[in-house]
Amino acid sequence: MNIQDLLETVTPEIYENLKRSIELGKWPNGQKLTKEQKENSLQLVIAYEQEHFPEQERTGYVPPKAACGSKKTESKPEEPAPLKWS
């Protein structure tokens, strides 16, 4: 079975379960993912997102920054908020 055949069987529910399992490092039944399972699941999640999500909603998306020296005015960085000790 190739990746395209596998992608055709993935439903949104399966995608969410895979993503959650990768985040937690274990399957919904509590069994720990092996290194190979984690790698394969991550590859499948990324491939699924490539097919079904716009670029800015995909795992690992980094928005582009303005080029150095662009004429666009840069906003000043916000002042850090003071710490509040409770």
N, C-alpha and C positions, 0 to 999 in steps of 0.2 A: 504494500500500500504506500503510495507516495503522499507527499504533504498536501497536494491539491485534493486527493480523494479523502484524506483525513479532515481537511477543512470543511468539506461539504457535509460532514456528519456533525460538526460542532454547532450546537444551538447557543443562543444567548445565555441560557442557564448553565450549560457546560462551561462556557467561557468564564462566567462569573465564579463558578466553583474552582476552576483551574487557577484563576487569578488569586482567589482567596487562599487556596492551598499553597501557592508560591509565597504569598505574604507571610503565612503562619508557619510554613515549613512542615505542614502535616496535612493529610487527607481529612475530609469531613468525619471519617470514622476514628480519627485520632492517630492513625498510623503515620510515622515519620516518613517524609519523602526521601528517597535516596538521592545522591548527587545527580545520577543519570535521569531520574524522574523529574527533578527540578529543572535541569537543563532542557529536557524535551518539552516539558510543560511551558517553560518560558518561550521557547522557539514557537510553539503552537499559538500561544497568546499573542506574540508579536505578529505572526503571520495572519491571525484572525483580525487583529486591529488594522493591519495593512489593507485588508479586503473590505472592512465594514466601518471604519472610523475616519473622519477627516484628520489630516496631519496633526493639527494642534491638540487633538484628544488622544493621541497614541502614547503608549508607554515610552518614556525617554525623550519626549519632545522638548526641545529647548528653543524658545522664541528667538528670532534673529535680533541682534542689537544694531543700532545705528552705526554706520561706518565712521571711523575717525575723521574728523575734519568736516563732517557734514554740516550743511548750513542750517539744519534743524536746531532750534534752540533747545539746549538741555536744561531740564528743570533742576533746581537745587535739591540736594538730598535733604530729606526730612530730618529734623532734629530728633535725636533719640528721646524716647519717652522716659521720664524719670522713673526710677524703681520705687515701687510702693511696698513697704514691708508691713505685713499683717501681723 
